């Protein structure tokens, strides 16, 4: 299990580095038609907007989830009731 988790973490890190290089390539591609500073600003702004939208959607989904383990609570209540009846 530990080896699988380590491989997944390394894979995620490599994928992250790949995304960074793709963004860098986008900056250089835009930089062919404008200054590199402006190209970096445009790519950074686009990435920031995409991240903000994803975060907003994620928070909205988290707010709609009930964090209480309802089935576990019900099972614990049933177990307590069974134990009370058993002790009588």
PALOVO-529787 format. One record per atom (N, C-alpha, C, O): residue number from 1; residue in one letter; atom name; x, y, z. Coordinates in nm, 3 decimals. Layout:
BEGIN
+------+------+------+---------+---------+---------+
| resi | resn | name |      px |      py |      pz |
+------+------+------+---------+---------+---------+
|  NUM |    a |   CA |       X |       Y |       Z |
...
+------+------+------+---------+---------+---------+
//
This chain:
BEGIN
+------+------+------+---------+---------+---------+
| resi | resn | name |      px |      py |      pz |
+------+------+------+---------+---------+---------+
|    1 |    x |    N |   0.083 |  -0.119 |   0.000 |
|    1 |    x |   CA |   0.000 |   0.000 |   0.000 |
|    1 |    x |    C |   0.088 |   0.125 |   0.000 |
|    1 |    x |    O |   0.059 |   0.222 |  -0.070 |
|    2 |    x |    N |   0.194 |   0.122 |   0.078 |
|    2 |    x |   CA |   0.283 |   0.238 |   0.085 |
|    2 |    x |    C |   0.351 |   0.265 |  -0.048 |
|    2 |    x |    O |   0.368 |   0.380 |  -0.088 |
|    3 |    x |    N |   0.390 |   0.157 |  -0.116 |
|    3 |    x |   CA |   0.455 |   0.174 |  -0.245 |
|    3 |    x |    C |   0.358 |   0.231 |  -0.348 |
|    3 |    x |    O |   0.395 |   0.316 |  -0.429 |
|    4 |    x |    N |   0.234 |   0.185 |  -0.345 |
|    4 |    x |   CA |   0.133 |   0.238 |  -0.436 |
|    4 |    x |    C |   0.107 |   0.386 |  -0.410 |
|    4 |    x |    O |   0.093 |   0.464 |  -0.504 |
|    5 |    x |    N |   0.101 |   0.424 |  -0.281 |
|    5 |    x |   CA |   0.079 |   0.564 |  -0.248 |
|    5 |    x |    C |   0.197 |   0.650 |  -0.293 |
|    5 |    x |    O |   0.179 |   0.762 |  -0.341 |
|    6 |    x |    N |   0.319 |   0.597 |  -0.277 |
|    6 |    x |   CA |   0.437 |   0.671 |  -0.319 |
|    6 |    x |    C |   0.438 |   0.689 |  -0.471 |
|    6 |    x |    O |   0.470 |   0.796 |  -0.521 |
|    7 |    x |    N |   0.403 |   0.584 |  -0.543 |
|    7 |    x |   CA |   0.398 |   0.594 |  -0.689 |
|    7 |    x |    C |   0.291 |   0.694 |  -0.734 |
|    7 |    x |    O |   0.312 |   0.770 |  -0.828 |
|    8 |    x |    N |   0.176 |   0.694 |  -0.667 |
|    8 |    x |   CA |   0.071 |   0.789 |  -0.701 |
|    8 |    x |    C |   0.116 |   0.932 |  -0.673 |
|    8 |    x |    O |   0.088 |   1.022 |  -0.752 |
|    9 |    x |    N |   0.186 |   0.953 |  -0.562 |
|    9 |    x |   CA |   0.236 |   1.087 |  -0.528 |
|    9 |    x |    C |   0.339 |   1.134 |  -0.629 |
|    9 |    x |    O |   0.335 |   1.249 |  -0.673 |
|   10 |    x |    N |   0.431 |   1.046 |  -0.667 |
|   10 |    x |   CA |   0.533 |   1.083 |  -0.766 |
|   10 |    x |    C |   0.467 |   1.110 |  -0.901 |
|   10 |    x |    O |   0.506 |   1.203 |  -0.971 |
|   11 |    x |    N |   0.370 |   1.029 |  -0.937 |
|   11 |    x |   CA |   0.297 |   1.053 |  -1.062 |
|   11 |    x |    C |   0.226 |   1.187 |  -1.062 |
|   11 |    x |    O |   0.227 |   1.258 |  -1.162 |
|   12 |    x |    N |   0.165 |   1.222 |  -0.949 |
|   12 |    x |   CA |   0.100 |   1.352 |  -0.938 |
|   12 |    x |    C |   0.198 |   1.467 |  -0.948 |
|   12 |    x |    O |   0.170 |   1.569 |  -1.010 |
|   13 |    x |    N |   0.314 |   1.449 |  -0.886 |
|   13 |    x |   CA |   0.416 |   1.553 |  -0.892 |
|   13 |    x |    C |   0.467 |   1.570 |  -1.036 |
|   13 |    x |    O |   0.485 |   1.683 |  -1.083 |
|   14 |    x |    N |   0.491 |   1.460 |  -1.104 |
|   14 |    x |   CA |   0.538 |   1.468 |  -1.242 |
|   14 |    x |    C |   0.431 |   1.532 |  -1.332 |
|   14 |    x |    O |   0.464 |   1.610 |  -1.421 |
|   15 |    x |    N |   0.305 |   1.499 |  -1.309 |
|   15 |    x |   CA |   0.197 |   1.560 |  -1.386 |
|   15 |    x |    C |   0.191 |   1.711 |  -1.359 |
|   15 |    x |    O |   0.168 |   1.790 |  -1.451 |
|   16 |    x |    N |   0.211 |   1.749 |  -1.235 |
|   16 |    x |   CA |   0.211 |   1.892 |  -1.200 |
|   16 |    x |    C |   0.323 |   1.966 |  -1.273 |
|   16 |    x |    O |   0.302 |   2.074 |  -1.328 |
|   17 |    x |    N |   0.442 |   1.907 |  -1.273 |
|   17 |    x |   CA |   0.555 |   1.968 |  -1.343 |
|   17 |    x |    C |   0.524 |   1.977 |  -1.493 |
|   17 |    x |    O |   0.561 |   2.075 |  -1.558 |
|   18 |    x |    N |   0.458 |   1.875 |  -1.546 |
|   18 |    x |   CA |   0.419 |   1.879 |  -1.687 |
|   18 |    x |    C |   0.325 |   1.994 |  -1.717 |
|   18 |    x |    O |   0.339 |   2.060 |  -1.820 |
|   19 |    x |    N |   0.231 |   2.018 |  -1.630 |
|   19 |    x |   CA |   0.138 |   2.130 |  -1.648 |
|   19 |    x |    C |   0.212 |   2.263 |  -1.642 |
|   19 |    x |    O |   0.184 |   2.354 |  -1.720 |
|   20 |    x |    N |   0.308 |   2.273 |  -1.551 |
|   20 |    x |   CA |   0.387 |   2.397 |  -1.541 |
|   20 |    x |    C |   0.463 |   2.421 |  -1.672 |
|   20 |    x |    O |   0.468 |   2.534 |  -1.721 |
|   21 |    x |    N |   0.521 |   2.315 |  -1.728 |
|   21 |    x |   CA |   0.594 |   2.332 |  -1.854 |
|   21 |    x |    C |   0.500 |   2.367 |  -1.970 |
|   21 |    x |    O |   0.537 |   2.443 |  -2.059 |
|   22 |    x |    N |   0.380 |   2.311 |  -1.970 |
|   22 |    x |   CA |   0.284 |   2.348 |  -2.073 |
|   22 |    x |    C |   0.245 |   2.495 |  -2.062 |
|   22 |    x |    O |   0.229 |   2.564 |  -2.162 |
|   23 |    x |    N |   0.229 |   2.542 |  -1.940 |
|   23 |    x |   CA |   0.198 |   2.684 |  -1.920 |
|   23 |    x |    C |   0.316 |   2.771 |  -1.963 |
|   23 |    x |    O |   0.297 |   2.878 |  -2.021 |
|   24 |    x |    N |   0.437 |   2.726 |  -1.934 |
|   24 |    x |   CA |   0.554 |   2.798 |  -1.979 |
|   24 |    x |    C |   0.561 |   2.803 |  -2.132 |
|   24 |    x |    O |   0.597 |   2.906 |  -2.190 |
|   25 |    x |    N |   0.528 |   2.693 |  -2.195 |
|   25 |    x |   CA |   0.525 |   2.690 |  -2.341 |
|   25 |    x |    C |   0.420 |   2.787 |  -2.395 |
|   25 |    x |    O |   0.442 |   2.852 |  -2.497 |
|   26 |    x |    N |   0.306 |   2.797 |  -2.325 |
|   26 |    x |   CA |   0.203 |   2.892 |  -2.369 |
|   26 |    x |    C |   0.255 |   3.035 |  -2.356 |
|   26 |    x |    O |   0.227 |   3.119 |  -2.442 |
|   27 |    x |    N |   0.329 |   3.062 |  -2.250 |
|   27 |    x |   CA |   0.387 |   3.196 |  -2.233 |
|   27 |    x |    C |   0.482 |   3.227 |  -2.349 |
|   27 |    x |    O |   0.476 |   3.335 |  -2.407 |
|   28 |    x |    N |   0.569 |   3.132 |  -2.383 |
|   28 |    x |   CA |   0.663 |   3.156 |  -2.493 |
|   28 |    x |    C |   0.592 |   3.166 |  -2.628 |
|   28 |    x |    O |   0.633 |   3.243 |  -2.714 |
|   29 |    x |    N |   0.485 |   3.088 |  -2.645 |
|   29 |    x |   CA |   0.410 |   3.097 |  -2.771 |
|   29 |    x |    C |   0.347 |   3.235 |  -2.785 |
|   29 |    x |    O |   0.351 |   3.296 |  -2.893 |
|   30 |    x |    N |   0.288 |   3.285 |  -2.677 |
|   30 |    x |   CA |   0.232 |   3.420 |  -2.682 |
|   30 |    x |    C |   0.343 |   3.524 |  -2.692 |
|   30 |    x |    O |   0.326 |   3.630 |  -2.752 |
|   31 |    x |    N |   0.457 |   3.493 |  -2.632 |
|   31 |    x |   CA |   0.570 |   3.585 |  -2.633 |
|   31 |    x |    C |   0.627 |   3.608 |  -2.772 |
|   31 |    x |    O |   0.701 |   3.703 |  -2.793 |
|   32 |    x |    N |   0.592 |   3.520 |  -2.866 |
|   32 |    x |   CA |   0.638 |   3.540 |  -3.003 |
|   32 |    x |    C |   0.567 |   3.657 |  -3.069 |
|   32 |    x |    O |   0.617 |   3.714 |  -3.166 |
|   33 |    x |    N |   0.451 |   3.694 |  -3.015 |
|   33 |    x |   CA |   0.375 |   3.805 |  -3.074 |
|   33 |    x |    C |   0.370 |   3.929 |  -2.984 |
|   33 |    x |    O |   0.325 |   4.034 |  -3.028 |
|   34 |    x |    N |   0.416 |   3.916 |  -2.861 |
|   34 |    x |   CA |   0.414 |   4.029 |  -2.766 |
|   34 |    x |    C |   0.529 |   4.012 |  -2.669 |
|   34 |    x |    O |   0.606 |   3.916 |  -2.682 |
|   35 |    x |    N |   0.543 |   4.101 |  -2.574 |
|   35 |    x |   CA |   0.652 |   4.089 |  -2.477 |
|   35 |    x |    C |   0.626 |   3.970 |  -2.384 |
|   35 |    x |    O |   0.511 |   3.935 |  -2.357 |
|   36 |    x |    N |   0.734 |   3.910 |  -2.336 |
|   36 |    x |   CA |   0.720 |   3.793 |  -2.249 |
|   36 |    x |    C |   0.648 |   3.827 |  -2.118 |
|   36 |    x |    O |   0.574 |   3.745 |  -2.064 |
|   37 |    x |    N |   0.670 |   3.947 |  -2.068 |
|   37 |    x |   CA |   0.603 |   3.988 |  -1.944 |
|   37 |    x |    C |   0.452 |   3.992 |  -1.962 |
|   37 |    x |    O |   0.378 |   3.943 |  -1.876 |
|   38 |    x |    N |   0.408 |   4.049 |  -2.072 |
|   38 |    x |   CA |   0.264 |   4.056 |  -2.099 |
|   38 |    x |    C |   0.207 |   3.916 |  -2.124 |
|   38 |    x |    O |   0.097 |   3.885 |  -2.080 |
|   39 |    x |    N |   0.282 |   3.832 |  -2.194 |
|   39 |    x |   CA |   0.238 |   3.695 |  -2.219 |
|   39 |    x |    C |   0.224 |   3.618 |  -2.088 |
|   39 |    x |    O |   0.126 |   3.546 |  -2.069 |
|   40 |    x |    N |   0.321 |   3.634 |  -1.998 |
|   40 |    x |   CA |   0.314 |   3.567 |  -1.869 |
|   40 |    x |    C |   0.196 |   3.619 |  -1.788 |
|   40 |    x |    O |   0.130 |   3.541 |  -1.718 |
|   41 |    x |    N |   0.170 |   3.747 |  -1.796 |
|   41 |    x |   CA |   0.056 |   3.805 |  -1.724 |
|   41 |    x |    C |  -0.076 |   3.748 |  -1.777 |
|   41 |    x |    O |  -0.166 |   3.717 |  -1.698 |
|   42 |    x |    N |  -0.089 |   3.735 |  -1.908 |
|   42 |    x |   CA |  -0.212 |   3.681 |  -1.967 |
|   42 |    x |    C |  -0.231 |   3.535 |  -1.927 |
|   42 |    x |    O |  -0.340 |   3.496 |  -1.884 |
|   43 |    x |    N |  -0.126 |   3.454 |  -1.940 |
|   43 |    x |   CA |  -0.137 |   3.312 |  -1.903 |
|   43 |    x |    C |  -0.167 |   3.299 |  -1.754 |
|   43 |    x |    O |  -0.251 |   3.218 |  -1.715 |
|   44 |    x |    N |  -0.100 |   3.377 |  -1.672 |
|   44 |    x |   CA |  -0.126 |   3.372 |  -1.527 |
|   44 |    x |    C |  -0.269 |   3.410 |  -1.493 |
|   44 |    x |    O |  -0.331 |   3.348 |  -1.407 |
|   45 |    x |    N |  -0.321 |   3.512 |  -1.559 |
|   45 |    x |   CA |  -0.459 |   3.555 |  -1.534 |
|   45 |    x |    C |  -0.558 |   3.447 |  -1.575 |
|   45 |    x |    O |  -0.655 |   3.422 |  -1.503 |
|   46 |    x |    N |  -0.535 |   3.384 |  -1.690 |
|   46 |    x |   CA |  -0.625 |   3.278 |  -1.735 |
|   46 |    x |    C |  -0.624 |   3.161 |  -1.636 |
|   46 |    x |    O |  -0.729 |   3.108 |  -1.601 |
|   47 |    x |    N |  -0.504 |   3.121 |  -1.592 |
|   47 |    x |   CA |  -0.493 |   3.011 |  -1.495 |
|   47 |    x |    C |  -0.560 |   3.050 |  -1.364 |
|   47 |    x |    O |  -0.627 |   2.967 |  -1.302 |
|   48 |    x |    N |  -0.544 |   3.173 |  -1.321 |
|   48 |    x |   CA |  -0.607 |   3.220 |  -1.198 |
|   48 |    x |    C |  -0.760 |   3.215 |  -1.208 |
|   48 |    x |    O |  -0.826 |   3.172 |  -1.114 |
|   49 |    x |    N |  -0.815 |   3.257 |  -1.320 |
|   49 |    x |   CA |  -0.960 |   3.254 |  -1.339 |
|   49 |    x |    C |  -1.010 |   3.109 |  -1.339 |
|   49 |    x |    O |  -1.112 |   3.079 |  -1.277 |
|   50 |    x |    N |  -0.940 |   3.021 |  -1.409 |
|   50 |    x |   CA |  -0.981 |   2.880 |  -1.410 |
|   50 |    x |    C |  -0.976 |   2.822 |  -1.269 |
|   50 |    x |    O |  -1.068 |   2.751 |  -1.228 |
|   51 |    x |    N |  -0.870 |   2.851 |  -1.194 |
|   51 |    x |   CA |  -0.860 |   2.803 |  -1.056 |
|   51 |    x |    C |  -0.971 |   2.857 |  -0.967 |
|   51 |    x |    O |  -1.025 |   2.785 |  -0.885 |
|   52 |    x |    N |  -1.004 |   2.985 |  -0.985 |
|   52 |    x |   CA |  -1.110 |   3.045 |  -0.904 |
|   52 |    x |    C |  -1.245 |   2.982 |  -0.934 |
|   52 |    x |    O |  -1.323 |   2.956 |  -0.842 |
|   53 |    x |    N |  -1.273 |   2.956 |  -1.061 |
|   53 |    x |   CA |  -1.400 |   2.893 |  -1.099 |
|   53 |    x |    C |  -1.407 |   2.752 |  -1.042 |
|   53 |    x |    O |  -1.511 |   2.712 |  -0.989 |
|   54 |    x |    N |  -1.299 |   2.675 |  -1.053 |
|   54 |    x |   CA |  -1.297 |   2.539 |  -0.998 |
|   54 |    x |    C |  -1.316 |   2.540 |  -0.846 |
|   54 |    x |    O |  -1.389 |   2.458 |  -0.792 |
|   55 |    x |    N |  -1.250 |   2.633 |  -0.778 |
|   55 |    x |   CA |  -1.265 |   2.644 |  -0.633 |
|   55 |    x |    C |  -1.408 |   2.681 |  -0.595 |
|   55 |    x |    O |  -1.463 |   2.626 |  -0.500 |
|   56 |    x |    N |  -1.468 |   2.773 |  -0.669 |
|   56 |    x |   CA |  -1.605 |   2.816 |  -0.642 |
|   56 |    x |    C |  -1.702 |   2.699 |  -0.658 |
|   56 |    x |    O |  -1.790 |   2.678 |  -0.575 |
|   57 |    x |    N |  -1.685 |   2.622 |  -0.766 |
|   57 |    x |   CA |  -1.771 |   2.506 |  -0.789 |
|   57 |    x |    C |  -1.749 |   2.402 |  -0.679 |
|   57 |    x |    O |  -1.845 |   2.343 |  -0.630 |
|   58 |    x |    N |  -1.624 |   2.379 |  -0.641 |
|   58 |    x |   CA |  -1.594 |   2.282 |  -0.536 |
|   58 |    x |    C |  -1.654 |   2.320 |  -0.402 |
|   58 |    x |    O |  -1.709 |   2.234 |  -0.333 |
|   59 |    x |    N |  -1.644 |   2.446 |  -0.365 |
|   59 |    x |   CA |  -1.703 |   2.492 |  -0.238 |
|   59 |    x |    C |  -1.854 |   2.477 |  -0.242 |
|   59 |    x |    O |  -1.916 |   2.439 |  -0.143 |
|   60 |    x |    N |  -1.914 |   2.507 |  -0.355 |
|   60 |    x |   CA |  -2.060 |   2.490 |  -0.369 |
|   60 |    x |    C |  -2.102 |   2.346 |  -0.350 |
|   60 |    x |    O |  -2.204 |   2.319 |  -0.285 |
|   61 |    x |    N |  -2.025 |   2.254 |  -0.406 |
|   61 |    x |   CA |  -2.057 |   2.112 |  -0.388 |
|   61 |    x |    C |  -2.035 |   2.068 |  -0.245 |
|   61 |    x |    O |  -2.112 |   1.987 |  -0.193 |
|   62 |    x |    N |  -1.932 |   2.119 |  -0.179 |
|   62 |    x |   CA |  -1.907 |   2.081 |  -0.040 |
|   62 |    x |    C |  -2.017 |   2.132 |   0.052 |
|   62 |    x |    O |  -2.052 |   2.066 |   0.150 |
|   63 |    x |    N |  -2.071 |   2.248 |   0.022 |
|   63 |    x |   CA |  -2.179 |   2.301 |   0.106 |
|   63 |    x |    C |  -2.306 |   2.219 |   0.097 |
|   63 |    x |    O |  -2.387 |   2.219 |   0.189 |
|   64 |    x |    N |  -2.324 |   2.148 |  -0.014 |
|   64 |    x |   CA |  -2.446 |   2.069 |  -0.030 |
|   64 |    x |    C |  -2.436 |   1.930 |   0.030 |
|   64 |    x |    O |  -2.533 |   1.855 |   0.028 |
|   65 |    x |    N |  -2.319 |   1.895 |   0.085 |
|   65 |    x |   CA |  -2.299 |   1.762 |   0.142 |
|   65 |    x |    C |  -2.322 |   1.767 |   0.292 |
|   65 |    x |    O |  -2.273 |   1.857 |   0.360 |
|   66 |    x |    N |  -2.395 |   1.670 |   0.343 |
|   66 |    x |   CA |  -2.417 |   1.658 |   0.487 |
|   66 |    x |    C |  -2.298 |   1.581 |   0.546 |
|   66 |    x |    O |  -2.278 |   1.465 |   0.512 |
|   67 |    x |    N |  -2.218 |   1.644 |   0.634 |
|   67 |    x |   CA |  -2.098 |   1.578 |   0.685 |
|   67 |    x |    C |  -2.125 |   1.473 |   0.792 |
|   67 |    x |    O |  -2.034 |   1.398 |   0.829 |
|   68 |    x |    N |  -2.247 |   1.465 |   0.841 |
|   68 |    x |   CA |  -2.277 |   1.368 |   0.947 |
|   68 |    x |    C |  -2.295 |   1.228 |   0.888 |
|   68 |    x |    O |  -2.361 |   1.211 |   0.786 |
|   69 |    x |    N |  -2.236 |   1.129 |   0.952 |
|   69 |    x |   CA |  -2.253 |   0.990 |   0.907 |
|   69 |    x |    C |  -2.387 |   0.936 |   0.958 |
|   69 |    x |    O |  -2.393 |   0.867 |   1.060 |
|   70 |    x |    N |  -2.493 |   0.966 |   0.887 |
|   70 |    x |   CA |  -2.629 |   0.934 |   0.932 |
|   70 |    x |    C |  -2.647 |   0.784 |   0.958 |
|   70 |    x |    O |  -2.705 |   0.746 |   1.060 |
|   71 |    x |    N |  -2.600 |   0.699 |   0.867 |
|   71 |    x |   CA |  -2.619 |   0.555 |   0.885 |
|   71 |    x |    C |  -2.542 |   0.505 |   1.007 |
|   71 |    x |    O |  -2.591 |   0.417 |   1.079 |
|   72 |    x |    N |  -2.425 |   0.558 |   1.031 |
|   72 |    x |   CA |  -2.347 |   0.517 |   1.147 |
|   72 |    x |    C |  -2.415 |   0.559 |   1.276 |
|   72 |    x |    O |  -2.419 |   0.483 |   1.373 |
|   73 |    x |    N |  -2.469 |   0.680 |   1.279 |
|   73 |    x |   CA |  -2.540 |   0.728 |   1.397 |
|   73 |    x |    C |  -2.662 |   0.640 |   1.424 |
|   73 |    x |    O |  -2.688 |   0.603 |   1.539 |
|   74 |    x |    N |  -2.736 |   0.607 |   1.319 |
|   74 |    x |   CA |  -2.855 |   0.522 |   1.336 |
|   74 |    x |    C |  -2.815 |   0.384 |   1.386 |
|   74 |    x |    O |  -2.881 |   0.329 |   1.474 |
|   75 |    x |    N |  -2.709 |   0.328 |   1.332 |
|   75 |    x |   CA |  -2.662 |   0.197 |   1.377 |
|   75 |    x |    C |  -2.619 |   0.202 |   1.523 |
|   75 |    x |    O |  -2.648 |   0.109 |   1.598 |
|   76 |    x |    N |  -2.550 |   0.307 |   1.563 |
|   76 |    x |   CA |  -2.507 |   0.321 |   1.703 |
|   76 |    x |    C |  -2.629 |   0.331 |   1.795 |
|   76 |    x |    O |  -2.628 |   0.275 |   1.904 |
|   77 |    x |    N |  -2.731 |   0.402 |   1.752 |
|   77 |    x |   CA |  -2.854 |   0.411 |   1.833 |
|   77 |    x |    C |  -2.921 |   0.275 |   1.846 |
|   77 |    x |    O |  -2.968 |   0.238 |   1.954 |
|   78 |    x |    N |  -2.926 |   0.201 |   1.736 |
|   78 |    x |   CA |  -2.984 |   0.067 |   1.741 |
|   78 |    x |    C |  -2.903 |  -0.025 |   1.831 |
|   78 |    x |    O |  -2.961 |  -0.105 |   1.905 |
|   79 |    x |    N |  -2.772 |  -0.015 |   1.825 |
|   79 |    x |   CA |  -2.687 |  -0.097 |   1.912 |
|   79 |    x |    C |  -2.709 |  -0.063 |   2.059 |
|   79 |    x |    O |  -2.716 |  -0.152 |   2.144 |
|   80 |    x |    N |  -2.720 |   0.067 |   2.088 |
|   80 |    x |   CA |  -2.743 |   0.109 |   2.226 |
|   80 |    x |    C |  -2.879 |   0.058 |   2.275 |
|   80 |    x |    O |  -2.891 |   0.013 |   2.389 |
|   81 |    x |    N |  -2.980 |   0.065 |   2.190 |
|   81 |    x |   CA |  -3.113 |   0.015 |   2.227 |
|   81 |    x |    C |  -3.109 |  -0.136 |   2.250 |
|   81 |    x |    O |  -3.168 |  -0.186 |   2.346 |
|   82 |    x |    N |  -3.039 |  -0.208 |   2.163 |
|   82 |    x |   CA |  -3.027 |  -0.352 |   2.179 |
|   82 |    x |    C |  -2.956 |  -0.385 |   2.310 |
|   82 |    x |    O |  -2.996 |  -0.478 |   2.380 |
|   83 |    x |    N |  -2.853 |  -0.310 |   2.343 |
|   83 |    x |   CA |  -2.777 |  -0.334 |   2.467 |
|   83 |    x |    C |  -2.863 |  -0.305 |   2.589 |
|   83 |    x |    O |  -2.858 |  -0.379 |   2.687 |
|   84 |    x |    N |  -2.942 |  -0.198 |   2.584 |
|   84 |    x |   CA |  -3.031 |  -0.168 |   2.697 |
|   84 |    x |    C |  -3.133 |  -0.279 |   2.717 |
|   84 |    x |    O |  -3.160 |  -0.319 |   2.830 |
|   85 |    x |    N |  -3.189 |  -0.330 |   2.607 |
|   85 |    x |   CA |  -3.287 |  -0.439 |   2.619 |
|   85 |    x |    C |  -3.220 |  -0.566 |   2.667 |
|   85 |    x |    O |  -3.281 |  -0.645 |   2.739 |
|   86 |    x |    N |  -3.097 |  -0.589 |   2.629 |
|   86 |    x |   CA |  -3.024 |  -0.709 |   2.669 |
|   86 |    x |    C |  -2.989 |  -0.706 |   2.817 |
|   86 |    x |    O |  -2.984 |  -0.812 |   2.881 |
|   87 |    x |    N |  -2.964 |  -0.589 |   2.873 |
|   87 |    x |   CA |  -2.925 |  -0.575 |   3.013 |
|   87 |    x |    C |  -3.044 |  -0.590 |   3.106 |
|   87 |    x |    O |  -3.025 |  -0.611 |   3.226 |
|   88 |    x |    N |  -3.164 |  -0.579 |   3.057 |
|   88 |    x |   CA |  -3.283 |  -0.587 |   3.144 |
|   88 |    x |    C |  -3.316 |  -0.726 |   3.180 |
|   88 |    x |    O |  -3.413 |  -0.751 |   3.252 |
+------+------+------+---------+---------+---------+
//
